[in-house]
Amino acid sequence: MQLKDKVAIITGAASGIGREIAIEYAREGASVVIADLALDAASATAEEIKRSGGRAMAVAMDVTSEAQVDQGVAAVVAAFGGVDILISNAGIQIISPIVDFTFDNWKKMLAIHLDGAFLTTRACMREMIKAGKGGAIIYMGSVHSHEASPLKSAYVAAKHGLLGLARVAAKEGAKDHIRANVICPGFVRTPLVDKQIPEQAAALHISEAEVIKNVMLKETIDGEFTTTQDVAQTALWLAAFPSTALSGQSILVSHGWHMQ
């Protein structure tokens, strides 16, 4: 039980990568908080974990709302006694050429990915410092934290920004034994990615099969999608790591798409 007695807040955890991390963390003994806009789906995931013998709660959280983030973290502290791990995972995707990208959509993308990461980091770091037990902050970046792709200006900008936020959090948090790292997956076959396949096919005037083979998986070493379990295992390793020797880093889980 690598996370026994730990409390983990996972944003965007009602589905996809966040849900897989929540289930894995619960198996390893953590009390998990399913923080999501979709409260019904979050509650269903929390109930599933509890039926399997884990400890979980659902929290309605719009990560772009300062009030909702602060209130949500306060509710977790009241229920579970503190926060040991934050997984900043909430995100969306909007695909468009720069010349057609609306400013409203640009702001929406950055608000969810970057403002949300900042607000949840601030709230959780405050509680970690207060408790004096250290902690782990893990951001869900992307290969697009290091690479660029057409049609994804806001997403790429936001995911690059998470590297900077993580490095500052690592430096500021070190004195309180708080670690901050970024997981950078390749394409993971989640609803978010499934939605992109027909969108990219239409935008690039190619077939959906060509999007998968020649756009999404072209740069991998084996033509394979990253799985939610691949990411969950990485998130478990980072959360359980025992010291600040591993902090301020980006960990690529991408079938070799980007190597550093």
C-alpha positions as CSV (number, residue, x, y, z in Angstrom):
1,M,0.0,0.0,0.0
2,Q,2.3,2.7,-1.3
3,L,-0.1,5.6,-0.5
4,K,-1.6,4.3,2.8
5,D,-3.0,7.2,4.8
6,K,-2.4,9.7,2.0
7,V,-5.2,12.1,0.8
8,A,-5.2,12.8,-3.0
9,I,-7.2,15.4,-4.8
10,I,-7.5,14.6,-8.5
11,T,-9.2,17.1,-10.8
12,G,-11.1,16.0,-13.9
13,A,-11.3,12.5,-12.3
14,A,-14.8,11.5,-13.4
15,S,-13.5,10.0,-16.6
16,G,-10.4,9.1,-18.6
17,I,-6.9,9.5,-17.1
18,G,-8.0,11.1,-13.9
19,R,-10.5,8.3,-13.2
20,E,-7.8,5.6,-13.8
21,I,-5.4,7.4,-11.4
22,A,-8.1,7.7,-8.7
23,I,-8.8,3.9,-8.9
24,E,-5.1,3.1,-8.8
25,Y,-4.5,5.4,-5.9
26,A,-7.4,3.9,-3.9
27,R,-6.0,0.4,-4.5
28,E,-2.7,1.7,-3.0
29,G,-4.4,2.9,0.2
30,A,-5.1,6.6,-0.6
31,S,-8.3,8.5,0.3
32,V,-9.2,9.9,-3.1
33,V,-11.1,13.0,-4.0
34,I,-12.9,13.0,-7.4
35,A,-13.0,16.7,-8.2
36,D,-14.9,17.4,-11.4
37,L,-17.4,19.7,-13.0
38,A,-19.6,16.6,-13.6
39,L,-20.7,15.9,-10.1
40,D,-23.0,13.0,-10.9
41,A,-20.2,11.2,-12.8
42,A,-17.7,12.1,-10.0
43,S,-20.1,10.7,-7.4
44,A,-20.5,7.5,-9.4
45,T,-16.7,7.0,-9.5
46,A,-16.4,7.7,-5.8
47,E,-19.2,5.1,-5.1
48,E,-17.4,2.6,-7.3
49,I,-14.2,3.0,-5.3
50,K,-16.0,2.7,-2.0
51,R,-17.8,-0.5,-3.1
52,S,-14.3,-1.9,-3.8
53,G,-13.3,-1.1,-0.2
54,G,-11.5,2.2,-0.9
55,R,-12.1,5.6,0.6
56,A,-13.4,8.4,-1.7
57,M,-15.5,11.5,-2.0
58,A,-16.8,13.6,-4.8
59,V,-16.4,17.3,-5.0
60,A,-18.0,19.6,-7.6
61,M,-15.1,21.8,-8.8
62,D,-14.8,24.3,-11.7
63,V,-11.0,24.7,-11.6
64,T,-11.3,28.2,-13.2
65,S,-13.3,29.4,-10.1
66,E,-11.1,30.6,-7.3
67,A,-14.1,30.3,-4.8
68,Q,-14.9,26.7,-5.9
69,V,-11.3,25.6,-5.7
70,D,-10.7,27.1,-2.3
71,Q,-14.1,25.8,-1.0
72,G,-13.5,22.3,-2.5
73,V,-10.1,22.0,-0.9
74,A,-11.5,23.2,2.4
75,A,-14.2,20.5,2.2
76,V,-11.5,17.9,1.6
77,V,-9.5,19.0,4.6
78,A,-12.6,19.0,6.8
79,A,-13.5,15.4,5.6
80,F,-10.1,13.8,5.4
81,G,-7.9,15.9,7.6
82,G,-5.5,17.3,5.0
83,V,-4.1,17.1,1.4
84,D,-1.0,15.1,0.6
85,I,-1.2,14.8,-3.2
86,L,-2.6,17.0,-5.9
87,I,-3.1,15.7,-9.5
88,S,-3.9,18.7,-11.7
89,N,-5.5,16.9,-14.5
90,A,-8.6,18.8,-15.6
91,G,-8.4,19.8,-19.3
92,I,-10.2,20.2,-22.6
93,Q,-9.2,20.4,-26.2
94,I,-10.3,22.9,-28.9
95,I,-8.7,22.4,-32.3
96,S,-8.4,25.3,-34.8
97,P,-5.9,27.1,-36.9
98,I,-4.5,30.2,-35.2
99,V,-6.1,32.5,-37.8
100,D,-9.5,31.1,-37.0
101,F,-9.1,30.6,-33.2
102,T,-11.4,32.9,-31.3
103,F,-10.1,34.9,-28.4
104,D,-12.8,33.5,-26.2
105,N,-11.7,29.9,-26.9
106,W,-8.1,30.9,-26.3
107,K,-8.9,32.3,-22.9
108,K,-11.1,29.3,-22.1
109,M,-8.3,26.9,-22.8
110,L,-5.7,28.8,-20.8
111,A,-8.2,29.3,-17.9
112,I,-8.8,25.5,-17.5
113,H,-5.3,24.3,-18.0
114,L,-3.2,27.1,-16.5
115,D,-5.5,29.1,-14.2
116,G,-6.9,25.8,-12.9
117,A,-3.4,24.4,-12.2
118,F,-2.4,27.6,-10.4
119,L,-5.5,27.8,-8.3
120,T,-5.4,24.2,-7.2
121,T,-1.7,24.4,-6.6
122,R,-2.0,27.5,-4.4
123,A,-4.9,26.0,-2.3
124,C,-3.2,22.6,-1.8
125,M,0.3,24.1,-1.1
126,R,-1.2,26.2,1.6
127,E,-2.7,23.1,3.3
128,M,0.5,21.1,2.8
129,I,2.6,23.8,4.4
130,K,0.2,24.2,7.3
131,A,0.2,20.5,8.0
132,G,4.0,20.3,7.8
133,K,4.1,16.8,6.3
134,G,5.3,17.6,2.7
135,G,3.4,16.6,-0.3
136,A,3.4,15.9,-4.1
137,I,1.9,18.0,-6.8
138,I,1.6,16.3,-10.2
139,Y,0.5,18.2,-13.3
140,M,-0.9,16.4,-16.3
141,G,1.1,17.9,-19.2
142,S,1.6,16.3,-22.6
143,V,4.2,15.6,-25.2
144,H,2.8,19.0,-26.3
145,S,4.6,20.4,-23.2
146,H,7.7,19.8,-25.4
147,E,6.5,19.6,-29.0
148,A,4.2,21.6,-31.2
149,S,1.4,20.4,-33.5
150,P,-0.7,22.3,-36.0
151,L,-4.2,23.4,-34.8
152,K,-3.4,23.3,-31.1
153,S,-2.0,26.8,-30.3
154,A,-3.7,27.3,-27.0
155,Y,-3.2,23.7,-25.9
156,V,0.5,23.7,-26.7
157,A,1.0,27.1,-25.0
158,A,-0.9,25.9,-21.9
159,K,1.0,22.6,-21.6
160,H,4.4,24.4,-22.1
161,G,3.2,26.8,-19.3
162,L,2.7,23.9,-16.9
163,L,6.5,23.1,-17.0
164,G,7.2,26.6,-15.8
165,L,4.6,26.4,-13.0
166,A,5.9,23.0,-11.9
167,R,9.5,24.2,-11.7
168,V,8.6,27.2,-9.6
169,A,6.4,25.1,-7.3
170,A,9.3,22.7,-6.9
171,K,11.7,25.5,-5.9
172,E,9.3,27.2,-3.6
173,G,8.0,24.0,-2.1
174,A,11.4,22.3,-1.4
175,K,11.8,23.9,2.0
176,D,8.5,22.3,3.0
177,H,9.3,18.9,1.4
178,I,6.7,19.5,-1.4
179,R,7.6,18.0,-4.8
180,A,6.2,19.1,-8.1
181,N,6.5,17.2,-11.4
182,V,4.8,17.0,-14.8
183,I,3.6,13.8,-16.5
184,C,3.8,14.2,-20.3
185,P,1.8,11.5,-22.0
186,G,1.5,10.8,-25.7
187,F,-1.9,10.3,-27.2
188,V,-4.1,8.4,-24.8
189,R,-7.3,6.9,-26.2
190,T,-9.8,8.8,-24.0
191,P,-13.0,10.5,-25.0
192,L,-11.0,13.7,-25.4
193,V,-8.7,12.1,-28.0
194,D,-11.6,10.2,-29.7
195,K,-13.3,13.6,-30.2
196,Q,-10.2,14.9,-31.9
197,I,-9.9,12.2,-34.6
198,P,-12.9,13.3,-36.8
199,E,-12.1,17.0,-36.1
200,Q,-8.5,16.6,-37.3
201,A,-9.6,14.5,-40.2
202,A,-12.0,17.3,-41.3
203,A,-9.4,20.0,-40.7
204,L,-6.6,18.2,-42.5
205,H,-8.7,16.7,-45.3
206,I,-7.6,13.1,-44.5
207,S,-9.2,10.0,-43.2
208,E,-9.6,9.2,-39.6
209,A,-7.3,6.2,-40.0
210,E,-4.7,8.5,-41.4
211,V,-5.1,10.8,-38.4
212,I,-4.3,8.0,-36.1
213,K,-1.4,6.5,-38.1
214,N,0.2,9.6,-39.6
215,V,-0.6,12.4,-37.1
216,M,-1.2,10.9,-33.6
217,L,1.2,7.9,-33.7
218,K,3.6,8.9,-36.4
219,E,6.5,9.8,-34.1
220,T,6.1,6.9,-31.7
221,I,8.6,4.1,-31.8
222,D,5.9,1.3,-32.0
223,G,2.7,2.9,-33.4
224,E,0.9,2.4,-30.1
225,F,-1.3,4.7,-28.0
226,T,-0.3,5.4,-24.4
227,T,-2.8,3.8,-22.0
228,T,-4.5,5.3,-19.0
229,Q,-2.8,2.6,-16.9
230,D,0.6,3.7,-18.2
231,V,-0.1,7.2,-16.9
232,A,-1.7,6.0,-13.6
233,Q,1.4,3.9,-12.9
234,T,3.6,6.9,-13.5
235,A,1.4,9.0,-11.2
236,L,1.7,6.4,-8.5
237,W,5.5,6.3,-8.8
238,L,5.7,10.1,-8.5
239,A,3.3,10.3,-5.6
240,A,5.1,7.6,-3.7
241,F,8.7,8.9,-4.3
242,P,10.3,9.5,-0.9
243,S,12.3,12.7,-1.3
244,T,12.7,16.0,-3.2
245,A,15.5,14.3,-5.3
246,L,12.8,14.0,-7.9
247,S,11.2,17.4,-8.3
248,G,10.7,20.0,-11.1
249,Q,10.9,17.3,-13.7
250,S,8.8,16.3,-16.7
251,I,8.3,12.5,-17.2
252,L,7.5,11.5,-20.8
253,V,5.1,8.5,-21.2
254,S,4.8,8.6,-24.9
255,H,6.1,5.4,-26.6
256,G,9.2,7.4,-27.6
257,W,7.4,10.2,-29.3
258,H,9.6,12.8,-27.6
259,M,12.9,11.8,-26.0
260,Q,15.0,13.9,-23.7
